[in-house]
Amino acid sequence: MKKKSVMIVTGICVLFLIGGVAACKHGHRPGGFDEFDLAAAVNRIASRLDLSETQKADLEQMAGEIAEKAKSMHADHAGRHQEIADLIRQDSVSRDVVDGLIDDKMARVREMADFAAERLIAFHGTLTPEQREKIATHIENHSSEGCRFGFR
């Protein structure tokens, strides 16, 4: 009887563990956004803001450009990780080398931020005052809920 109880408890624990892992996986995107995710985000924003066809086309183009830039930025991800692994295997590490890696990463991030900012500023210029008010209200309503990005 004791063996049967242990098996039942173990089975229930395994089910909860699997359910917990499945629930946590919801926001994890190791490959980044794919075309389906990008289209869904564009459609959600377009419907929430009541964008015109021209505005939606501009949003699609902007989102595609930013996604493409992000993909190219992450293209040599494995190579950079290997470079860090090789650096760690060395007997000693120079501060200059580490600073150089950090500066390189910061430059890539800054380049991406500048690129995205240019596209977002251009898109902002196409929005009507009512659409901008919808975005501002959404941000104000969700500012107390912690770190949430985008329209959900």
PyRosetta script that sets phi, psi and omega in degrees:
from pyrosetta import init, pose_from_sequence

init()
pose = pose_from_sequence("MKKKSVMIVTGICVLFLIGGVAACKHGHRPGGFDEFDLAAAVNRIASRLDLSETQKADLEQMAGEIAEKAKSMHADHAGRHQEIADLIRQDSVSRDVVDGLIDDKMARVREMADFAAERLIAFHGTLTPEQREKIATHIENHSSEGCRFGFR")
pose.set_psi(1, -39.9)
pose.set_omega(1, -179.4)
pose.set_phi(2, -64.4)
pose.set_psi(2, -38.4)
pose.set_omega(2, 179.9)
pose.set_phi(3, -64.4)
pose.set_psi(3, -39.0)
pose.set_omega(3, 179.4)
pose.set_phi(4, -66.5)
pose.set_psi(4, -39.6)
pose.set_omega(4, 178.3)
pose.set_phi(5, -64.2)
pose.set_psi(5, -42.1)
pose.set_omega(5, 178.5)
pose.set_phi(6, -62.9)
pose.set_psi(6, -40.9)
pose.set_omega(6, 179.7)
pose.set_phi(7, -65.4)
pose.set_psi(7, -39.9)
pose.set_omega(7, 179.7)
pose.set_phi(8, -66.5)
pose.set_psi(8, -45.8)
pose.set_omega(8, 179.3)
pose.set_phi(9, -63.0)
pose.set_psi(9, -42.0)
pose.set_omega(9, 179.0)
pose.set_phi(10, -62.7)
pose.set_psi(10, -42.5)
pose.set_omega(10, 179.2)
pose.set_phi(11, -62.4)
pose.set_psi(11, -42.8)
pose.set_omega(11, 178.6)
pose.set_phi(12, -64.9)
pose.set_psi(12, -42.3)
pose.set_omega(12, 178.3)
pose.set_phi(13, -61.4)
pose.set_psi(13, -41.2)
pose.set_omega(13, 179.3)
pose.set_phi(14, -64.0)
pose.set_psi(14, -41.5)
pose.set_omega(14, 178.2)
pose.set_phi(15, -62.3)
pose.set_psi(15, -43.5)
pose.set_omega(15, 177.3)
pose.set_phi(16, -64.3)
pose.set_psi(16, -38.2)
pose.set_omega(16, 179.0)
pose.set_phi(17, -64.0)
pose.set_psi(17, -45.0)
pose.set_omega(17, 179.1)
pose.set_phi(18, -64.2)
pose.set_psi(18, -43.2)
pose.set_omega(18, 177.7)
pose.set_phi(19, -61.9)
pose.set_psi(19, -40.6)
pose.set_omega(19, 178.6)
pose.set_phi(20, -65.0)
pose.set_psi(20, -42.5)
pose.set_omega(20, 178.5)
pose.set_phi(21, -65.7)
pose.set_psi(21, -40.7)
pose.set_omega(21, 178.8)
pose.set_phi(22, -64.3)
pose.set_psi(22, -37.7)
pose.set_omega(22, 179.6)
pose.set_phi(23, -68.6)
pose.set_psi(23, -36.4)
pose.set_omega(23, -179.6)
pose.set_phi(24, -72.8)
pose.set_psi(24, -26.8)
pose.set_omega(24, -176.2)
pose.set_phi(25, -69.5)
pose.set_psi(25, -14.6)
pose.set_omega(25, -174.4)
pose.set_phi(26, -50.9)
pose.set_psi(26, -47.1)
pose.set_omega(26, -175.5)
pose.set_phi(27, -93.9)
pose.set_psi(27, 0.0)
pose.set_omega(27, -174.7)
pose.set_phi(28, -84.8)
pose.set_psi(28, 122.2)
pose.set_omega(28, 179.3)
pose.set_phi(29, -131.0)
pose.set_psi(29, 85.3)
pose.set_omega(29, -176.2)
pose.set_phi(30, -65.5)
pose.set_psi(30, -27.8)
pose.set_omega(30, -179.5)
pose.set_phi(31, -94.8)
pose.set_psi(31, 5.3)
pose.set_omega(31, -176.1)
pose.set_phi(32, 80.0)
pose.set_psi(32, -170.5)
pose.set_omega(32, 179.4)
pose.set_phi(33, -77.5)
pose.set_psi(33, 138.8)
pose.set_omega(33, 172.3)
pose.set_phi(34, -99.7)
pose.set_psi(34, -176.4)
pose.set_omega(34, -175.6)
pose.set_phi(35, -63.5)
pose.set_psi(35, -35.1)
pose.set_omega(35, 179.4)
pose.set_phi(36, -64.8)
pose.set_psi(36, -45.8)
pose.set_omega(36, 178.8)
pose.set_phi(37, -62.3)
pose.set_psi(37, -41.5)
pose.set_omega(37, -179.3)
pose.set_phi(38, -64.4)
pose.set_psi(38, -44.0)
pose.set_omega(38, 178.8)
pose.set_phi(39, -65.1)
pose.set_psi(39, -40.0)
pose.set_omega(39, 179.3)
pose.set_phi(40, -64.7)
pose.set_psi(40, -40.9)
pose.set_omega(40, 178.8)
pose.set_phi(41, -65.4)
pose.set_psi(41, -43.3)
pose.set_omega(41, 179.1)
pose.set_phi(42, -62.9)
pose.set_psi(42, -44.4)
pose.set_omega(42, 180.0)
pose.set_phi(43, -64.4)
pose.set_psi(43, -39.0)
pose.set_omega(43, 179.6)
pose.set_phi(44, -65.2)
pose.set_psi(44, -45.0)
pose.set_omega(44, 178.9)
pose.set_phi(45, -65.0)
pose.set_psi(45, -43.2)
pose.set_omega(45, -179.2)
pose.set_phi(46, -62.0)
pose.set_psi(46, -39.8)
pose.set_omega(46, -179.1)
pose.set_phi(47, -73.9)
pose.set_psi(47, -36.6)
pose.set_omega(47, -179.8)
pose.set_phi(48, -68.7)
pose.set_psi(48, -33.5)
pose.set_omega(48, -177.4)
pose.set_phi(49, -98.0)
pose.set_psi(49, -1.7)
pose.set_omega(49, -176.7)
pose.set_phi(50, 53.4)
pose.set_psi(50, 53.8)
pose.set_omega(50, -178.2)
pose.set_phi(51, -72.4)
pose.set_psi(51, 146.3)
pose.set_omega(51, 173.3)
pose.set_phi(52, -74.4)
pose.set_psi(52, 170.1)
pose.set_omega(52, 179.7)
pose.set_phi(53, -61.4)
pose.set_psi(53, -38.9)
pose.set_omega(53, 178.5)
pose.set_phi(54, -64.8)
pose.set_psi(54, -45.1)
pose.set_omega(54, 179.4)
pose.set_phi(55, -64.6)
pose.set_psi(55, -39.9)
pose.set_omega(55, 179.0)
pose.set_phi(56, -64.9)
pose.set_psi(56, -40.2)
pose.set_omega(56, 177.8)
pose.set_phi(57, -63.4)
pose.set_psi(57, -41.1)
pose.set_omega(57, 176.8)
pose.set_phi(58, -62.7)
pose.set_psi(58, -42.1)
pose.set_omega(58, 179.0)
pose.set_phi(59, -64.0)
pose.set_psi(59, -43.7)
pose.set_omega(59, 178.0)
pose.set_phi(60, -60.4)
pose.set_psi(60, -43.8)
pose.set_omega(60, 179.5)
pose.set_phi(61, -64.2)
pose.set_psi(61, -45.7)
pose.set_omega(61, -179.9)
pose.set_phi(62, -61.6)
pose.set_psi(62, -46.2)
pose.set_omega(62, -179.3)
pose.set_phi(63, -63.4)
pose.set_psi(63, -40.7)
pose.set_omega(63, 178.0)
pose.set_phi(64, -63.7)
pose.set_psi(64, -41.4)
pose.set_omega(64, 178.9)
pose.set_phi(65, -64.3)
pose.set_psi(65, -44.0)
pose.set_omega(65, -179.8)
pose.set_phi(66, -65.9)
pose.set_psi(66, -42.0)
pose.set_omega(66, 178.9)
pose.set_phi(67, -63.5)
pose.set_psi(67, -40.9)
pose.set_omega(67, 179.6)
pose.set_phi(68, -65.7)
pose.set_psi(68, -41.4)
pose.set_omega(68, 177.8)
pose.set_phi(69, -63.4)
pose.set_psi(69, -40.5)
pose.set_omega(69, 178.9)
pose.set_phi(70, -64.9)
pose.set_psi(70, -40.8)
pose.set_omega(70, 177.8)
pose.set_phi(71, -62.3)
pose.set_psi(71, -42.9)
pose.set_omega(71, -179.9)
pose.set_phi(72, -68.4)
pose.set_psi(72, -32.6)
pose.set_omega(72, 178.4)
pose.set_phi(73, -66.3)
pose.set_psi(73, -34.1)
pose.set_omega(73, -178.2)
pose.set_phi(74, -94.5)
pose.set_psi(74, 7.4)
pose.set_omega(74, -174.4)
pose.set_phi(75, -60.1)
pose.set_psi(75, -40.0)
pose.set_omega(75, -176.8)
pose.set_phi(76, -101.8)
pose.set_psi(76, 35.8)
pose.set_omega(76, -178.1)
pose.set_phi(77, -59.5)
pose.set_psi(77, -46.4)
pose.set_omega(77, -178.8)
pose.set_phi(78, -65.5)
pose.set_psi(78, -37.6)
pose.set_omega(78, 179.1)
pose.set_phi(79, -64.7)
pose.set_psi(79, -39.3)
pose.set_omega(79, 177.8)
pose.set_phi(80, -68.2)
pose.set_psi(80, -38.1)
pose.set_omega(80, 177.3)
pose.set_phi(81, -65.0)
pose.set_psi(81, -39.4)
pose.set_omega(81, 178.5)
pose.set_phi(82, -65.4)
pose.set_psi(82, -38.0)
pose.set_omega(82, 177.2)
pose.set_phi(83, -61.2)
pose.set_psi(83, -42.0)
pose.set_omega(83, 178.3)
pose.set_phi(84, -68.2)
pose.set_psi(84, -41.0)
pose.set_omega(84, 178.5)
pose.set_phi(85, -62.2)
pose.set_psi(85, -42.6)
pose.set_omega(85, 177.8)
pose.set_phi(86, -63.2)
pose.set_psi(86, -38.9)
pose.set_omega(86, 178.9)
pose.set_phi(87, -63.5)
pose.set_psi(87, -42.1)
pose.set_omega(87, -179.2)
pose.set_phi(88, -68.1)
pose.set_psi(88, -30.3)
pose.set_omega(88, 179.4)
pose.set_phi(89, -70.3)
pose.set_psi(89, -17.6)
pose.set_omega(89, -178.8)
pose.set_phi(90, -68.2)
pose.set_psi(90, 157.6)
pose.set_omega(90, 178.9)
pose.set_phi(91, -67.3)
pose.set_psi(91, -36.1)
pose.set_omega(91, 178.2)
pose.set_phi(92, -139.9)
pose.set_psi(92, 153.6)
pose.set_omega(92, -178.4)
pose.set_phi(93, -122.7)
pose.set_psi(93, 130.8)
pose.set_omega(93, 179.4)
pose.set_phi(94, -84.0)
pose.set_psi(94, 140.0)
pose.set_omega(94, 176.8)
pose.set_phi(95, -62.2)
pose.set_psi(95, -34.5)
pose.set_omega(95, 179.3)
pose.set_phi(96, -63.4)
pose.set_psi(96, -38.9)
pose.set_omega(96, 179.6)
pose.set_phi(97, -66.4)
pose.set_psi(97, -45.4)
pose.set_omega(97, 178.9)
pose.set_phi(98, -63.1)
pose.set_psi(98, -44.6)
pose.set_omega(98, 177.8)
pose.set_phi(99, -60.6)
pose.set_psi(99, -38.3)
pose.set_omega(99, 177.9)
pose.set_phi(100, -63.8)
pose.set_psi(100, -42.0)
pose.set_omega(100, 177.3)
pose.set_phi(101, -63.3)
pose.set_psi(101, -42.4)
pose.set_omega(101, 179.7)
pose.set_phi(102, -65.6)
pose.set_psi(102, -44.2)
pose.set_omega(102, 179.4)
pose.set_phi(103, -61.5)
pose.set_psi(103, -39.6)
pose.set_omega(103, 178.7)
pose.set_phi(104, -63.5)
pose.set_psi(104, -45.5)
pose.set_omega(104, 179.3)
pose.set_phi(105, -64.1)
pose.set_psi(105, -43.6)
pose.set_omega(105, 180.0)
pose.set_phi(106, -63.5)
pose.set_psi(106, -36.4)
pose.set_omega(106, 178.5)
pose.set_phi(107, -66.0)
pose.set_psi(107, -41.4)
pose.set_omega(107, 178.2)
pose.set_phi(108, -65.2)
pose.set_psi(108, -41.8)
pose.set_omega(108, 179.0)
pose.set_phi(109, -64.4)
pose.set_psi(109, -43.4)
pose.set_omega(109, 179.8)
pose.set_phi(110, -63.6)
pose.set_psi(110, -40.5)
pose.set_omega(110, 177.5)
pose.set_phi(111, -61.4)
pose.set_psi(111, -42.9)
pose.set_omega(111, 178.8)
pose.set_phi(112, -66.2)
pose.set_psi(112, -41.5)
pose.set_omega(112, 179.4)
pose.set_phi(113, -63.3)
pose.set_psi(113, -43.3)
pose.set_omega(113, 178.3)
pose.set_phi(114, -63.1)
pose.set_psi(114, -42.6)
pose.set_omega(114, 179.0)
pose.set_phi(115, -61.0)
pose.set_psi(115, -48.3)
pose.set_omega(115, -179.8)
pose.set_phi(116, -64.9)
pose.set_psi(116, -40.0)
pose.set_omega(116, -179.5)
pose.set_phi(117, -62.8)
pose.set_psi(117, -42.0)
pose.set_omega(117, 178.3)
pose.set_phi(118, -60.0)
pose.set_psi(118, -44.6)
pose.set_omega(118, -179.1)
pose.set_phi(119, -67.2)
pose.set_psi(119, -40.9)
pose.set_omega(119, -179.2)
pose.set_phi(120, -67.8)
pose.set_psi(120, -38.0)
pose.set_omega(120, 177.9)
pose.set_phi(121, -64.7)
pose.set_psi(121, -41.6)
pose.set_omega(121, 178.5)
pose.set_phi(122, -64.0)
pose.set_psi(122, -40.9)
pose.set_omega(122, 179.3)
pose.set_phi(123, -68.2)
pose.set_psi(123, -37.8)
pose.set_omega(123, 178.7)
pose.set_phi(124, -57.7)
pose.set_psi(124, -36.8)
pose.set_omega(124, 179.5)
pose.set_phi(125, -64.2)
pose.set_psi(125, -20.8)
pose.set_omega(125, 179.7)
pose.set_phi(126, -89.0)
pose.set_psi(126, -10.5)
pose.set_omega(126, -176.7)
pose.set_phi(127, -80.8)
pose.set_psi(127, 147.2)
pose.set_omega(127, 175.1)
pose.set_phi(128, -81.6)
pose.set_psi(128, 162.3)
pose.set_omega(128, 176.9)
pose.set_phi(129, -57.7)
pose.set_psi(129, -35.4)
pose.set_omega(129, 178.8)
pose.set_phi(130, -65.7)
pose.set_psi(130, -40.5)
pose.set_omega(130, 178.6)
pose.set_phi(131, -67.1)
pose.set_psi(131, -40.6)
pose.set_omega(131, 177.8)
pose.set_phi(132, -64.4)
pose.set_psi(132, -36.9)
pose.set_omega(132, 178.1)
pose.set_phi(133, -65.1)
pose.set_psi(133, -39.1)
pose.set_omega(133, 177.3)
pose.set_phi(134, -60.6)
pose.set_psi(134, -43.6)
pose.set_omega(134, 179.3)
pose.set_phi(135, -64.9)
pose.set_psi(135, -45.7)
pose.set_omega(135, -179.1)
pose.set_phi(136, -61.8)
pose.set_psi(136, -41.9)
pose.set_omega(136, 178.5)
pose.set_phi(137, -64.5)
pose.set_psi(137, -41.8)
pose.set_omega(137, 178.4)
pose.set_phi(138, -60.8)
pose.set_psi(138, -43.0)
pose.set_omega(138, 179.6)
pose.set_phi(139, -64.1)
pose.set_psi(139, -44.3)
pose.set_omega(139, 179.3)
pose.set_phi(140, -63.1)
pose.set_psi(140, -40.8)
pose.set_omega(140, -179.0)
pose.set_phi(141, -67.5)
pose.set_psi(141, -29.5)
pose.set_omega(141, -176.5)
pose.set_phi(142, -103.3)
pose.set_psi(142, 3.3)
pose.set_omega(142, -176.9)
pose.set_phi(143, -68.6)
pose.set_psi(143, -27.0)
pose.set_omega(143, -178.6)
pose.set_phi(144, -88.8)
pose.set_psi(144, -3.5)
pose.set_omega(144, -177.7)
pose.set_phi(145, -90.2)
pose.set_psi(145, 13.0)
pose.set_omega(145, -179.4)
pose.set_phi(146, 90.5)
pose.set_psi(146, -160.2)
pose.set_omega(146, -175.4)
pose.set_phi(147, -85.0)
pose.set_psi(147, 99.1)
pose.set_omega(147, 175.7)
pose.set_phi(148, -128.8)
pose.set_psi(148, 126.2)
pose.set_omega(148, -176.8)
pose.set_phi(149, -109.7)
pose.set_psi(149, 132.2)
pose.set_omega(149, 173.6)
pose.set_phi(150, 91.3)
pose.set_psi(150, -177.4)
pose.set_omega(150, 179.8)
pose.set_phi(151, -91.4)
pose.set_psi(151, 120.7)
pose.set_omega(151, 178.2)
pose.set_phi(152, -126.2)
pose.dump_pdb("model.pdb")
